[in-house]
Amino acid sequence: MTTSAAVVGFIANLLPIFTHDNHGSLHCARSLLDGTLVLPVSADEWADEDAMVRIHWQGDANRSSVVQGELFATPIVERYVRLHAAGATEDAVAAELWFMAKHFTHKTGRTLYLPNLREPPHPVVRAGRKALEIGEGILVNLLSARL
């Protein structure tokens, strides 16, 4: 599988924003919002390490662009995370986005463009912050009840 095809496959898995589709003999991703089609670009056209994808805007082959897959995927992944994290805190959204960015890299070998995204704190650190929010008195009562 080419890097371009891996990026397209990743995007196609981002339901309900995109889904899997076929265009001729190519496996592609189709936007469920506007019909935009994302196709892998063959290694004959671009070097595989560039991970280029062809975009048919609103499914129209006459309106197409070729872009780096990770640049196209970045806002889609961010939108996917926000959709699935509706009602969550910004810290929770950032943690999920960080996880999805790592998952994208694992699946495609490419890196999403998220220059300000930082690794979320360890769960123990998050629990400590939550404990400070709850208050020491309540925390002591909770811990003594468990002992």
FIKOLZA-1660 file (N, C-alpha, C; in steps of 0.1 Angstrom, whole numbers, plus 5000, padded with zeros to 4 digits):
% residues 147
   i   px   py   pz ch aa at
   1 5008 4988 5000  A  M  N
   1 5000 5000 5000  A  M CA
   1 5009 5012 5000  A  M  C
   2 5005 5022 4992  A  T  N
   2 5013 5034 4991  A  T CA
   2 5009 5044 5003  A  T  C
   3 5018 5053 5006  A  T  N
   3 5015 5063 5016  A  T CA
   3 5002 5071 5013  A  T  C
   4 5001 5074 5000  A  S  N
   4 4989 5081 4996  A  S CA
   4 4976 5073 4998  A  S  C
   5 4977 5060 4995  A  A  N
   5 4965 5052 4998  A  A CA
   5 4962 5050 5013  A  A  C
   6 4973 5050 5021  A  A  N
   6 4971 5049 5035  A  A CA
   6 4964 5062 5041  A  A  C
   7 4968 5073 5036  A  V  N
   7 4962 5086 5040  A  V CA
   7 4947 5086 5036  A  V  C
   8 4944 5082 5023  A  V  N
   8 4930 5081 5019  A  V CA
   8 4922 5071 5027  A  V  C
   9 4928 5060 5030  A  G  N
   9 4921 5050 5039  A  G CA
   9 4918 5055 5053  A  G  C
  10 4928 5063 5058  A  F  N
  10 4925 5069 5071  A  F CA
  10 4914 5079 5071  A  F  C
  11 4914 5087 5061  A  I  N
  11 4903 5097 5059  A  I CA
  11 4890 5090 5058  A  I  C
  12 4889 5079 5050  A  A  N
  12 4877 5072 5047  A  A CA
  12 4871 5066 5060  A  A  C
  13 4879 5063 5070  A  N  N
  13 4875 5058 5082  A  N CA
  13 4869 5068 5092  A  N  C
  14 4869 5081 5088  A  L  N
  14 4864 5091 5097  A  L CA
  14 4849 5094 5096  A  L  C
  15 4842 5083 5099  A  L  N
  15 4827 5084 5099  A  L CA
  15 4822 5093 5110  A  L  C
  16 4812 5101 5109  A  P  N
  16 4803 5102 5097  A  P CA
  16 4807 5114 5088  A  P  C
  17 4819 5118 5088  A  I  N
  17 4823 5129 5080  A  I CA
  17 4827 5124 5066  A  I  C
  18 4834 5113 5065  A  F  N
  18 4838 5106 5053  A  F CA
  18 4834 5092 5053  A  F  C
  19 4834 5085 5042  A  T  N
  19 4832 5071 5041  A  T CA
  19 4840 5065 5030  A  T  C
  20 4840 5052 5029  A  H  N
  20 4847 5045 5018  A  H CA
  20 4839 5045 5006  A  H  C
  21 4846 5046 4994  A  D  N
  21 4840 5046 4981  A  D CA
  21 4850 5041 4971  A  D  C
  22 4845 5039 4959  A  N  N
  22 4854 5035 4948  A  N CA
  22 4852 5044 4936  A  N  C
  23 4862 5047 4930  A  H  N
  23 4862 5055 4918  A  H CA
  23 4870 5047 4907  A  H  C
  24 4863 5041 4899  A  G  N
  24 4869 5032 4889  A  G CA
  24 4875 5020 4898  A  G  C
  25 4888 5018 4896  A  S  N
  25 4895 5007 4904  A  S CA
  25 4902 5012 4916  A  S  C
  26 4900 5025 4919  A  L  N
  26 4907 5031 4931  A  L CA
  26 4898 5032 4943  A  L  C
  27 4903 5028 4954  A  H  N
  27 4896 5029 4967  A  H CA
  27 4898 5044 4971  A  H  C
  28 4887 5051 4975  A  C  N
  28 4888 5065 4978  A  C CA
  28 4880 5068 4990  A  C  C
  29 4880 5080 4994  A  A  N
  29 4872 5085 5005  A  A CA
  29 4862 5096 5000  A  A  C
  30 4849 5095 5004  A  R  N
  30 4839 5104 4999  A  R CA
  30 4834 5112 5011  A  R  C
  31 4833 5125 5010  A  S  N
  31 4827 5133 5021  A  S CA
  31 4812 5131 5021  A  S  C
  32 4807 5128 5033  A  L  N
  32 4793 5127 5034  A  L CA
  32 4786 5141 5036  A  L  C
  33 4794 5151 5037  A  L  N
  33 4789 5165 5038  A  L CA
  33 4786 5171 5025  A  L  C
  34 4796 5170 5015  A  D  N
  34 4794 5177 5002  A  D CA
  34 4798 5168 4990  A  D  C
  35 4801 5156 4992  A  G  N
  35 4804 5147 4981  A  G CA
  35 4819 5148 4976  A  G  C
  36 4827 5156 4982  A  T  N
  36 4841 5157 4978  A  T CA
  36 4847 5143 4978  A  T  C
  37 4855 5140 4968  A  L  N
  37 4862 5127 4966  A  L CA
  37 4877 5128 4968  A  L  C
  38 4883 5120 4976  A  V  N
  38 4897 5120 4979  A  V CA
  38 4903 5107 4973  A  V  C
  39 4912 5108 4964  A  L  N
  39 4918 5097 4957  A  L CA
  39 4933 5096 4960  A  L  C
  40 4938 5084 4960  A  P  N
  40 4953 5083 4961  A  P CA
  40 4959 5087 4948  A  P  C
  41 4971 5093 4949  A  V  N
  41 4979 5096 4937  A  V CA
  41 4989 5085 4935  A  V  C
  42 4991 5081 4923  A  S  N
  42 5000 5070 4921  A  S CA
  42 5015 5074 4922  A  S  C
  43 5023 5065 4925  A  A  N
  43 5037 5067 4927  A  A CA
  43 5044 5071 4914  A  A  C
  44 5037 5069 4903  A  D  N
  44 5042 5074 4890  A  D CA
  44 5041 5089 4888  A  D  C
  45 5031 5095 4895  A  E  N
  45 5029 5109 4894  A  E CA
  45 5038 5117 4904  A  E  C
  46 5038 5112 4916  A  W  N
  46 5045 5118 4927  A  W CA
  46 5053 5108 4935  A  W  C
  47 5064 5112 4941  A  A  N
  47 5071 5102 4950  A  A CA
  47 5062 5098 4962  A  A  C
  48 5063 5085 4965  A  D  N
  48 5054 5080 4975  A  D CA
  48 5056 5087 4989  A  D  C
  49 5068 5091 4992  A  E  N
  49 5070 5098 5005  A  E CA
  49 5063 5112 5006  A  E  C
  50 5059 5117 4994  A  D  N
  50 5052 5130 4994  A  D CA
  50 5037 5128 4999  A  D  C
  51 5032 5116 4998  A  A  N
  51 5018 5113 5003  A  A CA
  51 5008 5123 4997  A  A  C
  52 5009 5125 4984  A  M  N
  52 4999 5134 4977  A  M CA
  52 4986 5127 4975  A  M  C
  53 4975 5135 4976  A  V  N
  53 4962 5130 4973  A  V CA
  53 4955 5139 4963  A  V  C
  54 4946 5133 4955  A  R  N
  54 4939 5141 4945  A  R CA
  54 4925 5144 4951  A  R  C
  55 4921 5156 4951  A  I  N
  55 4908 5160 4956  A  I CA
  55 4899 5164 4944  A  I  C
  56 4887 5158 4943  A  H  N
  56 4877 5162 4934  A  H CA
  56 4866 5169 4942  A  H  C
  57 4867 5182 4942  A  W  N
  57 4858 5191 4950  A  W CA
  57 4844 5188 4947  A  W  C
  58 4836 5185 4956  A  Q  N
  58 4821 5182 4955  A  Q CA
  58 4820 5171 4944  A  Q  C
  59 4830 5162 4943  A  G  N
  59 4829 5151 4934  A  G CA
  59 4832 5154 4920  A  G  C
  60 4835 5166 4916  A  D  N
  60 4836 5171 4902  A  D CA
  60 4851 5169 4898  A  D  C
  61 4853 5160 4889  A  A  N
  61 4867 5158 4884  A  A CA
  61 4873 5170 4877  A  A  C
  62 4864 5179 4872  A  N  N
  62 4869 5191 4865  A  N CA
  62 4874 5202 4875  A  N  C
  63 4871 5200 4888  A  R  N
  63 4875 5209 4899  A  R CA
  63 4884 5200 4908  A  R  C
  64 4896 5198 4904  A  S  N
  64 4904 5189 4913  A  S CA
  64 4917 5196 4917  A  S  C
  65 4923 5191 4927  A  S  N
  65 4936 5196 4933  A  S CA
  65 4944 5184 4937  A  S  C
  66 4957 5186 4937  A  V  N
  66 4966 5176 4943  A  V CA
  66 4973 5183 4954  A  V  C
  67 4972 5177 4966  A  V  N
  67 4977 5183 4978  A  V CA
  67 4984 5172 4987  A  V  C
  68 4993 5177 4996  A  Q  N
  68 4998 5167 5005  A  Q CA
  68 4987 5162 5014  A  Q  C
  69 4987 5149 5016  A  G  N
  69 4976 5142 5023  A  G CA
  69 4975 5147 5038  A  G  C
  70 4986 5149 5044  A  E  N
  70 4985 5153 5058  A  E CA
  70 4979 5168 5060  A  E  C
  71 4982 5176 5050  A  L  N
  71 4976 5190 5050  A  L CA
  71 4961 5189 5048  A  L  C
  72 4956 5181 5039  A  F  N
  72 4942 5179 5037  A  F CA
  72 4936 5172 5049  A  F  C
  73 4942 5163 5055  A  A  N
  73 4936 5155 5066  A  A CA
  73 4936 5163 5079  A  A  C
  74 4945 5172 5081  A  T  N
  74 4945 5179 5094  A  T CA
  74 4932 5185 5098  A  T  C
  75 4925 5194 5090  A  P  N
  75 4913 5200 5095  A  P CA
  75 4901 5189 5095  A  P  C
  76 4902 5179 5087  A  I  N
  76 4892 5168 5088  A  I CA
  76 4893 5161 5101  A  I  C
  77 4905 5157 5105  A  V  N
  77 4907 5150 5118  A  V CA
  77 4903 5159 5130  A  V  C
  78 4906 5172 5129  A  E  N
  78 4902 5181 5140  A  E CA
  78 4887 5182 5140  A  E  C
  79 4880 5183 5129  A  R  N
  79 4865 5184 5129  A  R CA
  79 4859 5171 5134  A  R  C
  80 4865 5159 5130  A  Y  N
  80 4861 5146 5135  A  Y CA
  80 4861 5145 5150  A  Y  C
  81 4873 5150 5156  A  V  N
  81 4875 5149 5170  A  V CA
  81 4864 5158 5177  A  V  C
  82 4862 5170 5172  A  R  N
  82 4853 5179 5178  A  R CA
  82 4838 5174 5177  A  R  C
  83 4835 5168 5166  A  L  N
  83 4822 5161 5165  A  L CA
  83 4820 5151 5175  A  L  C
  84 4830 5142 5177  A  H  N
  84 4829 5131 5187  A  H CA
  84 4830 5135 5201  A  H  C
  85 4836 5147 5203  A  A  N
  85 4838 5152 5217  A  A CA
  85 4828 5163 5221  A  A  C
  86 4817 5164 5214  A  A  N
  86 4807 5174 5217  A  A CA
  86 4804 5175 5232  A  A  C
  87 4806 5186 5238  A  G  N
  87 4803 5188 5252  A  G CA
  87 4815 5186 5261  A  G  C
  88 4826 5181 5256  A  A  N
  88 4838 5178 5264  A  A CA
  88 4846 5191 5266  A  A  C
  89 4854 5191 5276  A  T  N
  89 4863 5203 5278  A  T CA
  89 4873 5204 5267  A  T  C
  90 4879 5216 5266  A  E  N
  90 4890 5218 5256  A  E CA
  90 4902 5209 5259  A  E  C
  91 4905 5206 5272  A  D  N
  91 4916 5197 5275  A  D CA
  91 4913 5183 5270  A  D  C
  92 4900 5179 5271  A  A  N
  92 4897 5165 5266  A  A CA
  92 4897 5165 5251  A  A  C
  93 4893 5176 5245  A  V  N
  93 4894 5176 5230  A  V CA
  93 4908 5176 5226  A  V  C
  94 4917 5184 5232  A  A  N
  94 4931 5184 5229  A  A CA
  94 4937 5170 5231  A  A  C
  95 4934 5163 5242  A  A  N
  95 4939 5150 5244  A  A CA
  95 4935 5140 5233  A  A  C
  96 4923 5141 5229  A  E  N
  96 4918 5132 5219  A  E CA
  96 4924 5135 5205  A  E  C
  97 4926 5148 5203  A  L  N
  97 4933 5152 5190  A  L CA
  97 4947 5147 5190  A  L  C
  98 4954 5148 5202  A  W  N
  98 4967 5143 5203  A  W CA
  98 4968 5128 5200  A  W  C
  99 4958 5121 5205  A  F  N
  99 4958 5106 5203  A  F CA
  99 4955 5104 5188  A  F  C
 100 4946 5111 5182  A  M  N
 100 4943 5109 5167  A  M CA
 100 4955 5113 5159  A  M  C
 101 4962 5123 5162  A  A  N
 101 4974 5127 5155  A  A CA
 101 4985 5116 5155  A  A  C
 102 4986 5110 5167  A  K  N
 102 4996 5098 5169  A  K CA
 102 4991 5086 5161  A  K  C
 103 4978 5084 5161  A  H  N
 103 4972 5073 5153  A  H CA
 103 4974 5075 5138  A  H  C
 104 4972 5087 5134  A  F  N
 104 4974 5091 5119  A  F CA
 104 4989 5087 5116  A  F  C
 105 4998 5091 5124  A  T  N
 105 5012 5089 5121  A  T CA
 105 5015 5074 5121  A  T  C
 106 5009 5067 5130  A  H  N
 106 5011 5052 5131  A  H CA
 106 5006 5045 5118  A  H  C
 107 4994 5050 5113  A  K  N
 107 4988 5043 5102  A  K CA
 107 4994 5048 5089  A  K  C
 108 4999 5060 5088  A  T  N
 108 5003 5065 5075  A  T CA
 108 5018 5069 5074  A  T  C
 109 5025 5070 5085  A  G  N
 109 5039 5074 5085  A  G CA
 109 5040 5089 5083  A  G  C
 110 5030 5096 5082  A  R  N
 110 5030 5111 5080  A  R CA
 110 5025 5118 5093  A  R  C
 111 5027 5131 5094  A  T  N
 111 5024 5139 5106  A  T CA
 111 5014 5150 5103  A  T  C
 112 5003 5150 5110  A  L  N
 112 4993 5161 5109  A  L CA
 112 5000 5174 5112  A  L  C
 113 4995 5185 5106  A  Y  N
 113 5000 5198 5109  A  Y CA
 113 4993 5204 5121  A  Y  C
 114 4998 5202 5133  A  L  N
 114 4992 5207 5145  A  L CA
 114 5004 5213 5153  A  L  C
 115 5009 5225 5149  A  P  N
 115 5021 5230 5156  A  P CA
 115 5020 5234 5171  A  P  C
 116 5008 5236 5175  A  N  N
 116 5006 5241 5189  A  N CA
 116 5001 5230 5198  A  N  C
 117 4998 5218 5193  A  L  N
 117 4993 5207 5200  A  L CA
 117 5004 5201 5209  A  L  C
 118 5001 5200 5222  A  R  N
 118 5011 5194 5231  A  R CA
 118 5005 5181 5237  A  R  C
 119 5015 5172 5241  A  E  N
 119 5011 5159 5246  A  E CA
 119 5003 5162 5259  A  E  C
 120 4992 5155 5261  A  P  N
 120 4984 5157 5273  A  P CA
 120 4991 5152 5285  A  P  C
 121 4988 5158 5297  A  P  N
 121 4995 5154 5309  A  P CA
 121 4991 5139 5312  A  P  C
 122 4999 5133 5320  A  H  N
 122 4997 5119 5324  A  H CA
 122 4984 5119 5332  A  H  C
 123 4977 5108 5332  A  P  N
 123 4964 5107 5340  A  P CA
 123 4965 5111 5355  A  P  C
 124 4977 5107 5361  A  V  N
 124 4979 5111 5375  A  V CA
 124 4979 5126 5377  A  V  C
 125 4985 5133 5367  A  V  N
 125 4986 5148 5368  A  V CA
 125 4972 5153 5366  A  V  C
 126 4964 5148 5357  A  R  N
 126 4950 5152 5355  A  R CA
 126 4942 5150 5368  A  R  C
 127 4944 5138 5374  A  A  N
 127 4937 5135 5386  A  A CA
 127 4940 5145 5397  A  A  C
 128 4953 5148 5398  A  G  N
 128 4958 5158 5408  A  G CA
 128 4951 5171 5406  A  G  C
 129 4950 5176 5393  A  R  N
 129 4943 5188 5390  A  R CA
 129 4929 5188 5395  A  R  C
 130 4922 5176 5392  A  K  N
 130 4908 5175 5395  A  K CA
 130 4907 5175 5410  A  K  C
 131 4916 5169 5417  A  A  N
 131 4916 5169 5432  A  A CA
 131 4916 5183 5437  A  A  C
 132 4924 5191 5431  A  L  N
 132 4925 5205 5436  A  L CA
 132 4912 5212 5434  A  L  C
 133 4905 5209 5423  A  E  N
 133 4892 5215 5420  A  E CA
 133 4882 5210 5430  A  E  C
 134 4882 5198 5434  A  I  N
 134 4872 5193 5443  A  I CA
 134 4874 5199 5457  A  I  C
 135 4887 5200 5461  A  G  N
 135 4889 5206 5474  A  G CA
 135 4895 5195 5483  A  G  C
 136 4904 5199 5492  A  E  N
 136 4911 5190 5500  A  E CA
 136 4901 5182 5510  A  E  C
 137 4891 5189 5515  A  G  N
 137 4882 5183 5525  A  G CA
 137 4874 5171 5519  A  G  C
 138 4869 5174 5507  A  I  N
 138 4861 5163 5500  A  I CA
 138 4871 5152 5496  A  I  C
 139 4883 5155 5492  A  L  N
 139 4892 5145 5488  A  L CA
 139 4896 5136 5500  A  L  C
 140 4898 5142 5511  A  V  N
 140 4901 5134 5523  A  V CA
 140 4890 5125 5526  A  V  C
 141 4878 5130 5526  A  N  N
 141 4866 5121 5528  A  N CA
 141 4865 5110 5518  A  N  C
 142 4867 5113 5506  A  L  N
 142 4867 5102 5496  A  L CA
 142 4878 5091 5498  A  L  C
 143 4890 5096 5501  A  L  N
 143 4901 5086 5503  A  L CA
 143 4898 5078 5516  A  L  C
 144 4894 5085 5527  A  S  N
 144 4891 5077 5539  A  S CA
 144 4880 5067 5538  A  S  C
 145 4870 5070 5529  A  A  N
 145 4859 5061 5527  A  A CA
 145 4864 5049 5520  A  A  C
 146 4874 5050 5511  A  R  N
 146 4879 5039 5504  A  R CA
 146 4889 5030 5512  A  R  C
 147 4894 5036 5523  A  L  N
 147 4903 5028 5531  A  L CA
 147 4896 5020 5541  A  L  C
% end
